[in-house]
Amino acid sequence: MSPPSPDAIGAHAPWSRRGFLLAGAAAGGGLLVGCGGAAPAARVGQGSDFAPSGDQVALNAWVKITPDDRVIVAVPRSEMGQGVHTGLAMLVADELDARWDQVQVEAAPIARVYSNTALLLNVSPFLPDDDGLLARLTRDSLQTAGYALALQVTGGSSSLRDAWEPMRLAGAAARHQLLQAAAWQWQVPVSELRVRDGLVHGPAGRAPLRFGALVQAAAQQAAPRELRLKPRAERRLIGQPVPRTDVPAKVNGQAVFGLDVRPEGLVYAAIAHCPVFGGQLKSLDPAPALALQGVLQAFALNAQSVVVVARNSWLAQQGLLRLAPVWDEGPNAQLQSSSISARLRQAFDQEDGTRFRHEGDAVQVLADAKTRIEAEYEVPFLAHSALEPVNCTAQVKDGRVTVWCGSQAPSLARMKAAEVAGVDSAQVTFEVPFLGGGFGRRLESDMVEEAVAIALRTGGAPVKLTWSREEDVQHDLYRPAAVSRFSATLDPQGLPRAWRHRVAAPSIGLDTVRRLMPRLALDSPDKNHIEGAFDLPYAIPHLEVRQLRVATPVPVGSWRSVGHSYNAFFTECFLDELAHAARQDPLAYRLAMLAAKPRHRAVLQAAAELGDWGQPAPAGRARGLALHESFGALCAQVAEVSLDAGRVRVHRVACALDCGTVVNPDSVDAQLQSAIVYGLSAALMGEITLKNGRVEQSNFPSYDALRMADMPVIRTRLMPSDAPPGGVGEPGTPPIAPAVANALFALTGQRLRRLPLRPQA
């Protein structure tokens, strides 16, 4: 690591020391040293945190057991198809030594003990392998802040990373309490007992004792002061494929998603927002909608939206179509995609931005170089386009608020619901059904705020707000558009001697915090903006990476893999350009710069082997590869592509992942395939464009996704590891766009530097 520079901590972070201290104080109420979130006992919690009902007995905040031996595990993360209910329950069940067929999951209530202390690690401005004192202090402070803020959030591929210790500790604590209860009953030392397959085994000749027969006595046992977690060799569930807990209900139709919630007396609402960003309502005549039988109300919800309430969702949408609100389109009425692109490019000439990484002297080396390689890349805005449209059901009655919403951030959404209703958060009950896709969109609370505001006007009746698909696409919180500029020079061996990279884009972090926690919003460096660019794993002697935060009227938010989703495209494609300029094989070129990164080398070589790199491709096809690190995981991919009348066809994708300890390999494989399809849809066809201040796309015909007939064959390889779990849900998305773009260059000689990928004839 380079010595500290005036504008960087350890030459890798953009804050001054004073700024770092202030940021730590703002986030956690003071710079807390060596906290690591919360003490293990605090994370295990009390049985009262996980309130039992009926004949259930709670042993701690994570485990309840019934007399008939059912083990009920509290899961505080939202199930949106990623298998998190299964993965988290496996951590408890393995340490408890329960049989998998006796395990059930239950959504955890909102409570501090279920805080996601790993989530804020994603904003740490230090390199992933930086283990210096300041890096450790920052990570500890961020975890402490996550606990202090009680962030019950599903996102950033952090669920298993956060739960790895507390949920295993909870299972081990419950096991110890059961052993103590059995030891008391048999009057033998605990050391003579063991738990296996949901039974406590004791002295020879004694019949094993069931969990259900011991649980009442176990609940009276003191929580153990010290706990032993199983070594890898003793695990029986972790690392094995087990049936997912959510699949049976989804197959037989019993699963409840947000759209399925129907409390008694339900009415339905439809909403239309001003079509131009920043516009406001001038006038509204509700009469045409109210003339439709079954329409109950029509009104302006606020200056940016109008609402119709009816007896069913179809009538609400039809009533909305009859309204003719008059909008003042405001200052953005002429906003075009081209003007936003121009604004991003202008930033390079108007400011230096924030230096996020600085090693050597890239600026001077490039200035002195006889030959430089330069390139500009660009990506558009992207919508989330989850299959289940945005919706929320809310009821305000007798001073209490009840919300049913497929939210990724129920603790923040509950806070917003309380603000809108003018009550304390304790008066808000928040139920989280299954999510029909999230991808970061359901980290937001706009649908909750709107539903509660509407419920304040329905006389105590619950109301279901459903956005149309058109509203969903045209009023999303988009993945930012971004422009990237590179300059590099090569050494005599053809490897990069100097690398300068600047990225201009709106700030995801600032926009998000302004919406959710405005008091914490500071126009400060945003790691989300530059992640995947500043933390490049390759050894380059002179390297500088800067971010340029450029405000636009288009609202932006987290999109699957966040900044990694575009920075991987930028960096891995430009690296491919350098390999081509050096006339070297792209795989060998990368390996030469990863001598000090054995895990990166291994995952890259595994993907190359799986994808037949170095072997002749079938006629009319070519291969490209990419490597990217994100959310504590390393992912490499090889894509095999062809062109059919100018249309890109991806035939095969080979994907290797090192995500540390694999909990459920079936879920990891499914997540990798999902991430690849999501990223491939964006790479080949995803684009949100603006004309006259309006989003031009409106529904799936104009904002399409990959169809089954176009699906490539995907092969995955999971690397063995003893490291704690890394992320899984997002790391598969960033490498696919550059792998395909690099394959297209190998096939056609065209270097496509803009997404979506559209080769010229």
GIDA-V352250 format. One line per field, one symbol per residue. phi: phi as a letter, one per 20 degrees, with the letter a starting at -180 (. if undefined). psi: psi as a letter, one per 40 degrees, with the letter a starting at -180 (. if undefined). Layout:
phi: ???
psi: ???
This chain:
phi: .ffgdgdbelmcdeeffffffffffffcmpfdememnbfgffffmdfffdgfclefceeafccccdgemfdddfdedfecoenfffgfffffffffmefffdecdbfffebggegeeegfffdfeefgefdfgfffffffffffffffelfecdrmldffffegeffffffffffffffffffffelcfgfedbdblmcedcfgnefgdfgffdfffffefffffccdeffgfefddfndfcfffefgfffenefdegfefbffnfdcccccdgfdgnfcfebbdfggfffefoeebbaefafdbcccdbebfffffffffefcfddefmfdfdfcgfffgfffffffedbemdeebbcmbffffffeffccdcbccbcefceflffefgbadbcdblmdcccdbfdecfffffffffffemcfgfedecddffdenclofefecgffffffffffddmnffcdecfffffffecfdefffbccccbbcdegenefecbccccdafefffgffgfecgfefcfcgcfgfdfndfegefecfcbcccdcecfcfefcbfchmlfgfdfffffffffffffffelcfgffffgfedgecfffffffffffffelfneffggncbcccbcbdblmcdccccddcbdclnefceebcdcdcddmfeecffffffffffffffffgffebfaddcblmdfffcbfgdcecfegfdfffddccdffadfgfdfcfdfffgffffffffffffedneeedceffcfef
psi: hiiiidfiheeeieiidddddddddddefihhhfdfciidddddaidddghiibeihhdaeehiiidfehhhhhheihhfeefddddddddddddefiideehiihhiihiddeigeededeeheiidehfiddddddddddddddddefhgihiffeddddeddddddddddddddddddddddefiideeiihhfeihhaihehhihiddeeddddeeiihidiihihiddehddheihihidedddddeeehhideehgihehiiiiihihehheiihdihhedddeehhehdihihdaeeiiihhaeidddddddddeigihhheaeedehiddddddddddddeeidahhdihhagddddddehdhihiihiiiiiiidfidhihihhihhhfeihhhhhgiegdddddddddddefiideehhhhhaihficeddedieddddddddddeeefeiihhhhiidddddefigihiiihhhihiiiideeihdihhhhhhiihdddddddddgdeehhgiihdddeieddfheihhdhhhhiihhhiiehhiahihebdddddddddddddddddddefihdddddddefdegdddddddddddddefheihiiheiiiiiihihifeihhiihhhiihhfehhhhdihhhhhhfahhdhddddddddddddddddddddehhhiihfeihdidaddegiihiddehihhhihhhiieiiiaidddeeddeddddddddddddeehhhehiihgii.
